[in-house]
């Protein structure tokens, strides 16, 4: 049943972006490949994407330390940086299995890896929704179509709705997380211990917003929305792509929402161009991150982690 749901999710996700590509292909703007501004914006977008992955990798290392696992930083960073390439395999779970395999090879207990991934998912999804909700509350006009056609909705109802949904999501996530921790026989971290991974994932989302903004500047610098709007659109698109089962790397879902979000200020043709371009940048960024993580792990070799509950030999940079 789960496999069927993932297959259906993959088909629906690809159908969404396929429909937009076919419909808006004639409206795609031409790219001035000789323009230095274009290449500078693309380079900035790619750099920001890779930096966001480093922030997420450091957040993963911080989560591992919550359970007393202390391994060389480059080994810990390499676990998500190498395994994340698996998210492009249909099913949207291969990167999680890959991280378990790599983590076990580094000597980290399977229960700790499972707990860490559950916590990471909760933090990442919570931060993404919080970023979207906060930006919408602060700047409801960030969604121009809604602000123009439904001013009362954007200024009053949507912020309240986001607060309610966020509260429900955080409460439900906390219950599920606590239940999972108990099932694994692990004590949940305190709020003070979560500050660092929360801050790192917040930084990652903000940097990804800059990455999307730079891609929009590359396509249409005169029509590109503000940085806040791009960050809001990306946060919503990422969260949607994350929760849809089977969408490999959020393909289709995330891109479709980016198109719809940017269409209000840039037009659907330019919005589609930005979405496709940023998807290409994301793939290139993931490949670059994979290569960097692979080389870091090769350079440091096999190092046995140290868990404070077990006096194992360890080495650190």
C-alpha positions as CSV (number, residue, x, y, z in Angstrom):
1,X,0.0,0.0,0.0
2,X,2.8,2.4,1.0
3,X,4.6,1.6,-2.3
4,X,1.4,2.3,-4.3
5,X,1.0,5.7,-2.5
6,X,4.6,6.7,-3.3
7,X,4.1,5.7,-7.0
8,X,0.9,7.7,-7.2
9,X,2.6,10.7,-5.5
10,X,5.4,10.5,-8.0
11,X,3.1,10.4,-11.0
12,X,1.0,13.3,-9.7
13,X,4.1,15.4,-8.9
14,X,5.6,14.9,-12.4
15,X,2.2,15.5,-14.0
16,X,1.8,18.9,-12.3
17,X,5.1,20.2,-13.6
18,X,4.7,18.5,-16.9
19,X,1.4,20.3,-17.4
20,X,2.9,23.7,-16.6
21,X,5.8,23.1,-18.9
22,X,3.6,22.2,-21.8
23,X,1.2,25.1,-21.1
24,X,3.8,27.8,-20.6
25,X,6.6,26.6,-22.9
26,X,5.7,29.3,-25.6
27,X,5.9,32.0,-22.9
28,X,9.4,31.1,-21.7
29,X,11.6,34.2,-21.9
30,X,14.9,34.1,-23.8
31,X,18.1,34.0,-21.8
32,X,20.9,36.4,-22.6
33,X,23.7,33.9,-22.4
34,X,26.3,36.6,-23.1
35,X,25.2,38.7,-20.1
36,X,27.7,38.7,-17.2
37,X,24.8,39.5,-14.9
38,X,23.1,36.3,-15.8
39,X,26.1,34.2,-15.0
40,X,26.9,36.1,-11.8
41,X,23.3,35.6,-10.5
42,X,23.4,31.9,-11.4
43,X,26.8,31.5,-9.6
44,X,25.4,33.2,-6.6
45,X,22.3,31.0,-6.6
46,X,24.5,27.8,-6.8
47,X,26.8,29.0,-4.1
48,X,23.9,29.8,-1.8
49,X,22.4,26.4,-2.4
50,X,25.6,24.6,-1.5
51,X,26.1,26.8,1.6
52,X,22.6,25.8,2.7
53,X,23.5,22.1,2.5
54,X,26.5,22.8,4.7
55,X,24.3,24.5,7.3
56,X,22.0,21.4,7.2
57,X,25.0,19.1,7.5
58,X,26.2,20.9,10.6
59,X,22.7,20.8,12.0
60,X,22.8,17.0,11.6
61,X,26.1,16.9,13.4
62,X,24.6,18.9,16.2
63,X,21.6,16.5,16.5
64,X,24.0,13.5,16.7
65,X,25.8,15.2,19.6
66,X,22.5,15.4,21.5
67,X,22.7,11.6,22.0
68,X,26.4,11.8,23.0
69,X,27.7,10.7,19.7
70,X,31.0,12.5,19.0
71,X,32.6,11.7,15.6
72,X,35.0,13.8,13.5
73,X,33.0,16.7,12.0
74,X,33.8,15.7,8.4
75,X,32.5,12.2,8.9
76,X,29.3,13.6,10.4
77,X,28.8,16.2,7.7
78,X,29.5,13.6,5.0
79,X,26.6,11.4,6.2
80,X,23.8,13.7,4.9
81,X,25.9,15.2,2.2
82,X,26.5,11.9,0.5
83,X,23.2,10.2,1.3
84,X,21.0,13.1,0.2
85,X,21.6,12.3,-3.5
86,X,19.2,9.3,-2.9
87,X,16.3,11.7,-2.6
88,X,16.1,11.7,-6.4
89,X,15.2,8.1,-6.4
90,X,11.4,7.7,-6.7
91,X,9.9,6.9,-3.4
92,X,11.6,9.8,-1.5
93,X,13.0,7.5,1.2
94,X,16.3,6.3,-0.4
95,X,18.3,9.1,1.2
96,X,17.1,8.1,4.6
97,X,18.1,4.4,4.1
98,X,21.4,5.6,2.7
99,X,22.1,7.7,5.8
100,X,21.4,4.7,8.0
101,X,23.9,2.6,6.0
102,X,26.6,5.3,6.2
103,X,26.0,6.0,9.8
104,X,26.1,2.4,10.8
105,X,29.4,2.1,8.9
106,X,30.7,5.0,11.0
107,X,29.7,3.0,14.1
108,X,26.6,5.0,15.1
109,X,23.9,2.9,16.7
110,X,20.8,2.3,14.5
111,X,18.5,3.6,17.3
112,X,20.4,6.8,17.5
113,X,20.3,7.3,13.8
114,X,16.6,6.7,13.7
115,X,16.0,9.1,16.6
116,X,18.2,11.7,14.9
117,X,16.4,11.5,11.6
118,X,13.0,11.8,13.3
119,X,14.2,14.8,15.1
120,X,15.7,16.3,12.0
121,X,12.5,15.9,10.0
122,X,10.5,17.5,12.8
123,X,12.9,20.4,13.1
124,X,13.2,21.0,9.3
125,X,9.5,20.8,8.6
126,X,8.7,22.9,11.7
127,X,11.3,25.6,10.7
128,X,10.0,25.6,7.1
129,X,6.4,26.2,8.2
130,X,7.5,28.7,10.8
131,X,9.4,30.7,8.2
132,X,6.5,30.7,5.9
133,X,4.0,31.6,8.6
134,X,6.2,34.3,10.1
135,X,6.9,36.0,6.8
136,X,3.2,35.9,5.9
137,X,2.3,37.5,9.2
138,X,4.9,40.2,8.9
139,X,4.4,40.8,5.2
140,X,1.0,39.4,4.0
141,X,1.3,41.4,0.8
142,X,4.1,39.0,-0.2
143,X,1.5,37.0,-2.1
144,X,0.4,39.8,-4.5
145,X,-2.6,38.0,-6.1
146,X,-4.2,37.3,-2.8
147,X,-3.4,40.8,-1.5
148,X,-5.0,42.4,-4.5
149,X,-8.1,40.2,-4.8
150,X,-8.7,39.3,-1.1
151,X,-7.1,42.1,1.1
152,X,-9.1,41.0,4.2
153,X,-8.0,37.4,3.7
154,X,-4.3,38.2,3.5
155,X,-4.2,40.8,6.3
156,X,-6.4,39.0,8.8
157,X,-7.4,35.4,8.1
158,X,-4.2,34.0,6.5
159,X,-1.9,35.0,9.4
160,X,-4.3,33.6,11.9
161,X,-4.7,30.4,9.9
162,X,-0.9,29.9,9.7
163,X,-0.6,30.5,13.5
164,X,-3.3,27.9,14.2
165,X,-1.8,25.3,11.7
166,X,1.7,25.9,13.1
167,X,0.5,25.4,16.6
168,X,-1.3,22.2,15.6
169,X,1.8,21.0,13.7
170,X,4.2,21.7,16.5
171,X,2.0,20.1,19.1
172,X,1.3,17.0,17.0
173,X,5.0,16.8,16.0
174,X,6.1,17.0,19.6
175,X,3.7,14.2,20.6
176,X,4.9,11.9,17.7
177,X,8.5,12.8,18.5
178,X,8.2,12.0,22.2
179,X,6.4,8.7,21.4
180,X,9.2,7.8,19.0
181,X,11.9,8.6,21.5
182,X,10.2,6.5,24.1
183,X,9.9,3.6,21.7
184,X,13.6,3.8,21.0
185,X,14.5,4.0,24.7
186,X,16.0,7.5,24.3
187,X,15.5,10.6,26.3
188,X,14.3,13.6,24.3
189,X,16.5,16.7,24.2
190,X,15.7,19.8,26.1
191,X,14.7,23.0,24.3
192,X,18.0,24.7,25.1
193,X,19.8,21.8,23.3
194,X,17.6,22.3,20.2
195,X,18.6,25.9,19.8
196,X,21.7,25.2,17.7
197,X,20.1,22.8,15.1
198,X,17.0,25.0,14.9
199,X,19.2,28.1,14.2
200,X,21.2,26.2,11.6
201,X,18.0,25.0,9.7
202,X,16.6,28.5,9.9
203,X,19.8,29.8,8.3
204,X,19.6,27.1,5.7
205,X,16.0,28.2,4.7
206,X,17.1,31.8,4.6
207,X,20.0,31.0,2.3
208,X,17.8,28.9,0.1
209,X,15.5,32.0,-0.2
210,X,18.5,34.0,-1.4
211,X,19.3,31.2,-3.9
212,X,15.8,31.4,-5.4
213,X,15.9,35.2,-5.4
214,X,19.2,35.1,-7.3
215,X,17.7,32.7,-9.9
216,X,14.8,35.1,-10.3
217,X,17.2,38.0,-10.8
218,X,19.0,36.0,-13.5
219,X,15.8,35.5,-15.5
220,X,14.1,38.9,-15.1
221,X,15.9,41.4,-12.8
222,X,13.3,44.1,-13.4
223,X,10.4,41.8,-12.5
224,X,11.9,39.7,-9.7
225,X,10.0,39.8,-6.4
226,X,11.6,40.9,-3.2
227,X,13.8,38.5,-1.2
228,X,11.2,38.1,1.5
229,X,8.7,37.0,-1.1
230,X,11.1,34.5,-2.6
231,X,11.9,33.1,0.8
232,X,8.2,32.7,1.6
233,X,7.5,31.0,-1.7
234,X,10.4,28.6,-1.3
235,X,9.5,27.7,2.3
236,X,5.9,26.8,1.3
237,X,7.1,25.0,-1.8
238,X,9.7,23.0,0.1
239,X,7.2,22.0,2.8
240,X,4.7,20.9,0.2
241,X,7.3,18.9,-1.8
242,X,8.5,17.3,1.4
243,X,5.2,16.0,2.6
244,X,3.9,14.7,-0.8
245,X,4.8,10.9,-0.8
246,X,6.9,9.7,-3.6
247,X,7.9,13.0,-5.2
248,X,11.7,12.5,-5.7
249,X,13.5,15.5,-4.3
250,X,10.1,17.3,-4.3
251,X,10.2,17.4,-8.1
252,X,7.0,18.6,-9.6
253,X,5.3,19.8,-6.4
254,X,8.0,22.3,-5.3
255,X,8.5,23.5,-8.8
256,X,4.8,24.0,-9.5
257,X,4.3,26.1,-6.3
258,X,7.3,28.2,-7.2
259,X,5.8,28.9,-10.6
260,X,2.4,29.8,-9.1
261,X,4.1,32.0,-6.4
262,X,6.3,33.9,-8.9
263,X,3.6,34.2,-11.6
264,X,1.9,37.1,-9.8
265,X,4.9,39.5,-10.2
266,X,6.9,37.9,-13.1
267,X,4.2,36.1,-15.2
268,X,3.8,32.4,-15.5
269,X,6.4,32.1,-18.3
270,X,9.1,33.8,-16.3
271,X,8.0,32.0,-13.2
272,X,8.3,28.6,-14.9
273,X,11.8,29.6,-16.2
274,X,12.9,30.5,-12.7
275,X,11.5,27.2,-11.3
276,X,13.2,25.1,-14.0
277,X,16.5,27.0,-13.6
278,X,16.5,26.7,-9.9
279,X,15.7,23.0,-10.2
280,X,18.8,22.6,-12.4
281,X,20.8,24.6,-9.9
282,X,19.5,22.4,-7.1
283,X,20.5,19.2,-8.9
284,X,24.0,20.7,-9.7
285,X,24.2,21.8,-6.1
286,X,23.3,18.4,-4.8
287,X,25.9,16.7,-7.0
288,X,28.5,19.2,-5.8
289,X,27.5,18.6,-2.2
290,X,27.7,14.8,-2.8
291,X,31.2,15.2,-4.3
292,X,32.4,17.4,-1.4
293,X,31.0,15.0,1.2
294,X,32.4,11.9,-0.6
295,X,35.9,13.5,-0.7
296,X,35.7,14.6,2.9
297,X,34.9,11.1,4.0
298,X,37.6,9.5,1.9
299,X,40.2,12.0,3.2
300,X,39.4,11.3,6.9
301,X,39.1,7.5,6.6
302,X,37.3,5.3,9.1
303,X,37.0,6.7,12.6
304,X,35.1,5.0,15.4
305,X,32.5,7.4,17.1
306,X,32.5,7.9,20.8
307,X,29.2,7.6,22.7
308,X,29.2,8.9,26.3
309,X,27.4,5.7,27.3
310,X,30.1,3.6,25.8
311,X,33.8,4.2,26.2
312,X,34.8,3.8,22.6
313,X,38.0,5.0,21.1
314,X,37.5,8.1,18.9
315,X,39.4,10.7,17.0
316,X,38.4,14.2,15.9
317,X,39.7,16.9,13.7
